Amino acid sequence: MCGMKPVCKIVKPLLTTNYYDAHVRVIGLYKAYYRFIPYLLRRFDIPKSEEDCRWKLREMFYKNACVTDIRVIDMLVIKGFMNLKEMTNNWQQKGHVIANWNPSIENKPCDFVGKFLAGVD
């Protein structure tokens, strides 16, 4: 019995040590993206409105709302800030930004004029 190793290993935190600090970082990331939306629309000239971008931002954050592990939250925040930095420095193209919208979610036009204006056969 003297040669047994401990069962639980203590892991080092990435950025934060408690849930409250991680929550503050997530809110800071959300606000940074929210403030960047008008610049995003002007810089990348995507065919979306500010309201569409706000809904997509909210959807992306709600997608990870069930994550409770602090290290995973920290990693998602780090990746979010990296993505924001790539957009602000123009390291991403218009296609990278528009890829966040899944085409299967949006309603497809069903009448002739709607298909013609959307460029769909």
N, CA, C and O of each residue as an XYZ file, in Angstrom:
484
protein
N       0.803     -1.189      0.000
C       0.000      0.000      0.000
C       0.850      1.258      0.000
O       0.344      2.326     -0.343
N       2.084      1.177      0.360
C       2.883      2.392      0.441
C       3.296      2.871     -0.946
O       3.718      4.021     -1.075
N       3.196      2.055     -1.982
C       3.596      2.458     -3.321
C       2.441      2.972     -4.173
O       2.612      3.159     -5.378
N       1.279      3.204     -3.586
C       0.117      3.659     -4.361
C       0.204      5.153     -4.634
O       0.624      5.935     -3.782
N      -0.201      5.530     -5.837
C      -0.244      6.934     -6.213
C      -1.626      7.489     -5.886
O      -2.601      6.740     -5.822
N      -1.709      8.787     -5.681
C      -3.038      9.362     -5.418
C      -3.929      9.232     -6.649
O      -3.466      9.315     -7.787
N      -5.196      9.029     -6.394
C      -6.159      8.801     -7.456
C      -6.480     10.107     -8.185
O      -6.558     10.115     -9.413
N      -6.664     11.190     -7.468
C      -7.021     12.467     -8.065
C      -5.766     13.317     -8.256
O      -4.951     13.465     -7.346
N      -5.637     13.855     -9.427
C      -4.515     14.724     -9.727
C      -5.003     16.164     -9.693
O      -6.053     16.471    -10.259
N      -4.283     17.027     -9.060
C      -4.646     18.432     -8.992
C      -4.123     19.112    -10.258
O      -2.931     19.050    -10.560
N      -5.015     19.752    -10.984
C      -4.633     20.406    -12.228
C      -4.546     21.912    -12.008
O      -5.263     22.479    -11.184
N      -3.662     22.537    -12.755
C      -3.501     23.979    -12.646
C      -4.559     24.671    -13.494
O      -4.868     24.209    -14.592
N      -5.112     25.762    -13.006
C      -6.093     26.501    -13.802
C      -5.418     27.227    -14.963
O      -4.238     27.571    -14.887
N      -6.171     27.457    -16.034
C      -5.631     28.186    -17.185
C      -5.560     29.684    -16.901
O      -4.486     30.282    -16.970
N      -6.692     30.281    -16.583
C      -6.744     31.720    -16.308
C      -7.358     32.025    -14.954
O      -6.839     32.846    -14.198
N      -8.467     31.360    -14.651
C      -9.219     31.692    -13.450
C      -9.262     30.508    -12.499
O      -9.069     29.358    -12.893
N      -9.520     30.822    -11.236
C      -9.577     29.769    -10.220
C     -10.982     29.521     -9.698
O     -11.225     28.517     -9.028
N     -11.910     30.423     -9.996
C     -13.279     30.196     -9.542
C     -14.265     30.542    -10.643
O     -13.903     31.138    -11.658
N     -15.501     30.163    -10.432
C     -16.531     30.315    -11.449
C     -16.877     31.784    -11.685
O     -17.187     32.170    -12.812
N     -16.830     32.603    -10.644
C     -17.191     34.015    -10.785
C     -16.222     34.734    -11.721
O     -16.654     35.494    -12.588
N     -14.930     34.507    -11.560
C     -13.940     35.141    -12.441
C     -14.099     34.674    -13.888
O     -13.938     35.458    -14.823
N     -14.414     33.395    -14.061
C     -14.637     32.879    -15.418
C     -15.862     33.546    -16.036
O     -15.862     33.879    -17.221
N     -16.903     33.741    -15.232
C     -18.122     34.401    -15.720
C     -17.823     35.844    -16.140
O     -18.336     36.317    -17.154
N     -17.001     36.534    -15.365
C     -16.630     37.912    -15.701
C     -15.876     37.949    -17.031
O     -16.088     38.857    -17.835
N     -14.996     36.969    -17.270
C     -14.264     36.915    -18.542
C     -15.204     36.636    -19.715
O     -15.031     37.201    -20.795
N     -16.187     35.775    -19.510
C     -17.152     35.476    -20.577
C     -17.966     36.716    -20.910
O     -18.183     37.012    -22.085
N     -18.414     37.440    -19.905
C     -19.179     38.666    -20.142
C     -18.311     39.706    -20.851
O     -18.803     40.427    -21.719
N     -17.041     39.792    -20.499
C     -16.130     40.705    -21.181
C     -15.953     40.354    -22.648
O     -15.897     41.240    -23.500
N     -15.865     39.059    -22.944
C     -15.762     38.623    -24.339
C     -17.036     38.950    -25.098
O     -16.977     39.402    -26.242
N     -18.189     38.726    -24.475
C     -19.467     39.026    -25.124
C     -19.568     40.515    -25.450
O     -19.988     40.886    -26.546
N     -19.185     41.364    -24.501
C     -19.244     42.804    -24.729
C     -18.285     43.240    -25.827
O     -18.611     44.124    -26.619
N     -17.109     42.629    -25.882
C     -16.135     42.979    -26.923
C     -16.686     42.632    -28.302
O     -16.576     43.434    -29.230
N     -17.276     41.450    -28.447
C     -17.895     41.080    -29.724
C     -19.071     42.005    -30.047
O     -19.233     42.423    -31.193
N     -19.878     42.321    -29.057
C     -21.066     43.157    -29.262
C     -20.663     44.537    -29.764
O     -21.312     45.098    -30.647
N     -19.574     45.090    -29.189
C     -19.099     46.399    -29.621
C     -18.489     46.362    -31.015
O     -18.475     47.381    -31.707
N     -17.985     45.209    -31.440
C     -17.316     45.099    -32.725
C     -18.289     44.880    -33.886
O     -17.888     44.984    -35.045
N     -19.544     44.583    -33.601
C     -20.514     44.253    -34.654
C     -20.650     45.355    -35.708
O     -20.628     45.022    -36.893
N     -20.790     46.651    -35.366
C     -20.891     47.661    -36.431
C     -19.649     47.716    -37.320
O     -19.763     47.897    -38.532
N     -18.472     47.564    -36.729
C     -17.235     47.567    -37.506
C     -17.142     46.318    -38.385
O     -16.642     46.371    -39.509
N     -17.624     45.216    -37.863
C     -17.631     43.962    -38.616
C     -18.459     44.099    -39.885
O     -18.049     43.642    -40.952
N     -19.619     44.724    -39.770
C     -20.496     44.887    -40.926
C     -19.870     45.805    -41.976
O     -19.995     45.559    -43.175
N     -19.200     46.859    -41.521
C     -18.562     47.771    -42.470
C     -17.320     47.162    -43.098
O     -17.085     47.319    -44.296
N     -16.530     46.472    -42.299
C     -15.246     45.956    -42.780
C     -15.426     44.786    -43.738
O     -14.763     44.727    -44.773
N     -16.322     43.847    -43.402
C     -16.452     42.645    -44.209
C     -17.593     42.710    -45.218
O     -17.688     41.851    -46.094
N     -18.452     43.706    -45.109
C     -19.555     43.906    -46.054
C     -20.372     42.626    -46.237
O     -20.582     42.156    -47.355
N     -20.827     42.077    -45.103
C     -21.638     40.862    -45.160
C     -23.116     41.249    -45.284
O     -23.512     42.305    -44.789
N     -23.925     40.429    -45.924
C     -25.337     40.779    -46.140
C     -26.209     40.481    -44.922
O     -27.224     39.793    -45.035
N     -25.822     40.985    -43.786
C     -26.584     40.797    -42.549
C     -26.782     42.148    -41.887
O     -26.020     43.083    -42.131
N     -27.808     42.251    -41.047
C     -28.032     43.471    -40.288
C     -27.382     43.336    -38.911
O     -26.925     42.261    -38.524
N     -27.354     44.447    -38.187
C     -26.799     44.401    -36.835
C     -27.613     43.461    -35.948
O     -27.059     42.753    -35.107
N     -28.919     43.462    -36.142
C     -29.783     42.585    -35.346
C     -29.483     41.113    -35.623
O     -29.460     40.301    -34.698
N     -29.254     40.764    -36.891
C     -28.886     39.384    -37.230
C     -27.578     38.985    -36.545
O     -27.446     37.876    -36.026
N     -26.621     39.903    -36.553
C     -25.331     39.607    -35.919
C     -25.477     39.450    -34.414
O     -24.836     38.593    -33.806
N     -26.322     40.281    -33.815
C     -26.547     40.161    -32.364
C     -27.207     38.832    -32.018
O     -26.850     38.198    -31.025
N     -28.183     38.403    -32.847
C     -28.828     37.104    -32.605
C     -27.837     35.961    -32.757
O     -27.864     35.006    -31.981
N     -26.958     36.052    -33.759
C     -25.962     34.995    -33.971
C     -24.967     34.965    -32.816
O     -24.574     33.888    -32.367
N     -24.558     36.129    -32.333
C     -23.653     36.195    -31.185
C     -24.301     35.563    -29.963
O     -23.668     34.777    -29.258
N     -25.555     35.900    -29.714
C     -26.282     35.328    -28.583
C     -26.404     33.814    -28.730
O     -26.247     33.078    -27.756
N     -26.683     33.352    -29.942
C     -26.824     31.921    -30.192
C     -25.504     31.187    -29.937
O     -25.494     30.103    -29.355
N     -24.399     31.782    -30.374
C     -23.094     31.140    -30.174
C     -22.744     31.038    -28.688
O     -22.159     30.045    -28.255
N     -23.099     32.055    -27.909
C     -22.802     32.004    -26.484
C     -23.747     31.047    -25.763
O     -23.325     30.342    -24.846
N     -25.021     31.011    -26.164
C     -25.965     30.077    -25.535
C     -25.640     28.625    -25.875
O     -26.004     27.716    -25.128
N     -24.967     28.407    -26.985
C     -24.587     27.048    -27.370
C     -23.660     26.429    -26.317
O     -23.693     25.217    -26.104
N     -22.846     27.239    -25.665
C     -21.907     26.762    -24.652
C     -22.341     27.131    -23.233
O     -21.517     27.128    -22.318
N     -23.612     27.446    -23.041
C     -24.084     27.864    -21.724
C     -24.066     26.734    -20.701
O     -24.018     26.996    -19.499
N     -24.103     25.493    -21.150
C     -24.160     24.365    -20.229
C     -22.776     23.927    -19.746
O     -22.677     23.012    -18.928
N     -21.714     24.556    -20.231
C     -20.353     24.185    -19.819
C     -20.120     24.687    -18.400
O     -20.337     25.861    -18.100
N     -19.674     23.779    -17.526
C     -19.453     24.151    -16.126
C     -18.000     23.994    -15.687
O     -17.620     24.514    -14.638
N     -17.189     23.297    -16.456
C     -15.784     23.124    -16.103
C     -15.034     24.433    -16.355
O     -15.058     24.964    -17.466
N     -14.378     24.942    -15.334
C     -13.718     26.241    -15.419
C     -12.602     26.228    -16.459
O     -12.407     27.213    -17.171
N     -11.869     25.120    -16.552
C     -10.783     25.053    -17.545
C     -11.326     25.083    -18.969
O     -10.711     25.687    -19.847
N     -12.459     24.447    -19.209
C     -13.075     24.466    -20.541
C     -13.603     25.869    -20.845
O     -13.464     26.351    -21.970
N     -14.202     26.522    -19.860
C     -14.682     27.890    -20.048
C     -13.514     28.807    -20.399
O     -13.615     29.629    -21.309
N     -12.410     28.662    -19.675
C     -11.231     29.476    -19.962
C     -10.712     29.228    -21.372
O     -10.320     30.170    -22.061
N     -10.704     27.986    -21.803
C     -10.225     27.668    -23.150
C     -11.151     28.259    -24.210
O     -10.676     28.765    -25.227
N     -12.457     28.204    -23.991
C     -13.397     28.801    -24.938
C     -13.234     30.317    -24.993
O     -13.346     30.911    -26.066
N     -12.973     30.947    -23.851
C     -12.754     32.393    -23.818
C     -11.472     32.752    -24.570
O     -11.439     33.730    -25.316
N     -10.428     31.965    -24.373
C      -9.166     32.211    -25.081
C      -9.380     32.095    -26.587
O      -8.909     32.939    -27.350
N     -10.087     31.056    -27.013
C     -10.358     30.890    -28.447
C     -11.232     32.018    -28.986
O     -11.042     32.465    -30.117
N     -12.191     32.482    -28.179
C     -13.047     33.590    -28.596
C     -12.261     34.872    -28.791
O     -12.473     35.588    -29.770
N     -11.346     35.170    -27.860
C     -10.527     36.366    -28.013
C      -9.573     36.240    -29.195
O      -9.288     37.230    -29.868
N      -9.079     35.033    -29.453
C      -8.226     34.823    -30.623
C      -9.007     35.085    -31.908
O      -8.495     35.727    -32.826
N     -10.234     34.598    -31.978
C     -11.078     34.811    -33.154
C     -11.382     36.298    -33.346
O     -11.359     36.800    -34.470
N     -11.665     36.995    -32.252
C     -11.934     38.428    -32.330
C     -10.694     39.188    -32.805
O     -10.798     40.118    -33.605
N      -9.543     38.795    -32.318
C      -8.289     39.435    -32.732
C      -8.030     39.205    -34.228
O      -7.559     40.101    -34.928
N      -8.342     38.000    -34.703
C      -8.177     37.709    -36.128
C      -9.095     38.573    -36.977
O      -8.707     39.006    -38.062
N     -10.307     38.829    -36.498
C     -11.226     39.674    -37.252
C     -10.794     41.133    -37.220
O     -10.878     41.820    -38.238
N     -10.338     41.617    -36.078
C      -9.946     43.022    -35.989
C      -8.682     43.314    -36.786
O      -8.512     44.434    -37.268
N      -7.803     42.350    -36.934
C      -6.569     42.555    -37.692
C      -6.694     42.167    -39.157
O      -5.696     42.149    -39.877
N      -7.901     41.857    -39.605
C      -8.167     41.436    -40.995
C      -7.394     40.187    -41.384
O      -6.999     40.044    -42.541
N      -7.172     39.292    -40.451
C      -6.547     38.018    -40.769
C      -7.592     37.019    -41.251
O      -7.245     35.971    -41.795
N      -8.861     37.335    -41.054
C      -9.939     36.510    -41.565
C     -10.544     37.203    -42.779
O     -10.571     38.431    -42.865
N     -11.023     36.399    -43.704
C     -11.674     36.921    -44.895
C     -13.188     36.954    -44.666
O     -13.687     36.492    -43.640
N     -13.896     37.505    -45.634
C     -15.356     37.584    -45.570
C     -15.969     36.190    -45.459
O     -16.960     36.001    -44.753
N     -15.386     35.216    -46.151
C     -15.907     33.846    -46.108
C     -15.801     33.217    -44.736
O     -16.663     32.427    -44.351
N     -14.753     33.552    -43.983
C     -14.613     33.021    -42.629
C     -15.719     33.556    -41.726
O     -16.272     32.830    -40.900
N     -16.029     34.827    -41.897
C     -17.043     35.452    -41.040
C     -18.434     34.939    -41.398
O     -19.223     34.610    -40.512
N     -18.734     34.870    -42.688
C     -20.080     34.457    -43.114
C     -20.303     32.966    -42.859
O     -21.448     32.515    -42.827
N     -19.234     32.197    -42.676
C     -19.380     30.764    -42.406
C     -20.011     30.499    -41.047
O     -20.440     29.375    -40.785
N     -20.080     31.498    -40.176
C     -20.729     31.319    -38.878
C     -22.233     31.149    -39.014
O     -22.880     30.614    -38.113
N     -22.795     31.597    -40.123
C     -24.222     31.417    -40.367
C     -24.414     30.120    -41.131
O     -23.881     29.949    -42.228
N     -25.164     29.223    -40.557
C     -25.440     27.941    -41.191
C     -26.552     28.144    -42.215
O     -27.632     28.605    -41.846
N     -26.330     27.818    -43.482
C     -27.367     28.093    -44.476
C     -28.635     27.279    -44.283
O     -29.681     27.659    -44.809
N     -28.583     26.177    -43.551
C     -29.780     25.373    -43.364
C     -30.733     26.000    -42.352
O     -31.907     25.633    -42.310
N     -30.257     26.931    -41.543
C     -31.111     27.560    -40.541
C     -31.995     28.636    -41.168
O     -33.158     28.783    -40.792
N     -31.447     29.387    -42.123
C     -32.204     30.479    -42.729
C     -33.266     29.922    -43.674
O     -33.068     28.887    -44.310
N     -34.385     30.619    -43.756
C     -35.460     30.201    -44.644
C     -35.045     30.404    -46.092
O     -34.530     31.460    -46.459
N     -35.269     29.397    -46.900
C     -34.958     29.493    -48.319
C     -36.182     30.048    -49.041
O     -37.313     29.722    -48.681
N     -35.966     30.888    -50.064
C     -37.107     31.441    -50.795
C     -37.819     30.350    -51.579
O     -37.181     29.447    -52.120
N     -39.152     30.438    -51.638
C     -39.921     29.410    -52.333
C     -40.653     29.956    -53.558
O     -41.112     29.184    -54.400
N     -40.767     31.291    -53.665
C     -41.437     31.837    -54.851
C     -40.400     32.249    -55.894
O     -39.205     32.300    -55.602
N     -40.854     32.536    -57.086
C     -39.954     32.813    -58.214
C     -39.113     34.058    -57.960
O     -37.902     34.045    -58.177
N     -39.748     35.132    -57.502
C     -39.034     36.396    -57.306
C     -37.999     36.239    -56.191
O     -36.880     36.735    -56.318
N     -38.352     35.572    -55.124
C     -37.412     35.359    -54.020
C     -36.218     34.531    -54.458
O     -35.083     34.836    -54.091
N     -36.457     33.488    -55.238
C     -35.356     32.671    -55.757
C     -34.484     33.467    -56.707
O     -33.260     33.333    -56.694
N     -35.107     34.298    -57.532
C     -34.349     35.088    -58.486
C     -33.442     36.084    -57.766
O     -32.275     36.242    -58.126
N     -33.980     36.750    -56.755
C     -33.202     37.736    -56.025
C     -32.099     37.085    -55.192
O     -31.047     37.690    -54.981
N     -32.327     35.864    -54.718
C     -31.319     35.162    -53.939
C     -30.291     34.466    -54.828
O     -29.248     34.029    -54.342
N     -30.576     34.360    -56.123
C     -29.645     33.708    -57.037
C     -29.711     32.203    -56.947
O     -28.729     31.526    -57.252
N     -30.848     31.657    -56.534
C     -31.035     30.209    -56.421
C     -31.849     29.729    -57.616
O     -32.806     30.385    -58.026
N     -31.466     28.582    -58.173
C     -32.218     28.023    -59.321
C     -33.514     27.398    -58.888
O     -34.262     26.885    -59.721
